[in-house]
């Protein structure tokens, strides 16, 4: 899990690629849960969701600053 300070220092292209990778990981975790198999790490899903939210927050604030 990266902190917001670390994420703010990365470029938008890196953030977008990280966001895509996290969404794929989340889909894999959700697929494991839906099939009934016990997940490898039960807390991983929560961490992934929080990191996705952080990246979306940074991308949205950057786009709003560009508009102004």
Secondary structure, DSSP 8 states (H G I E B T S, - for coil): ---HHHHHTS-HHHHHHHHHHHHHHHHHHHHHHHHT---S-TTHHHHHHHHHHHHHHHHHHHHHHHH-
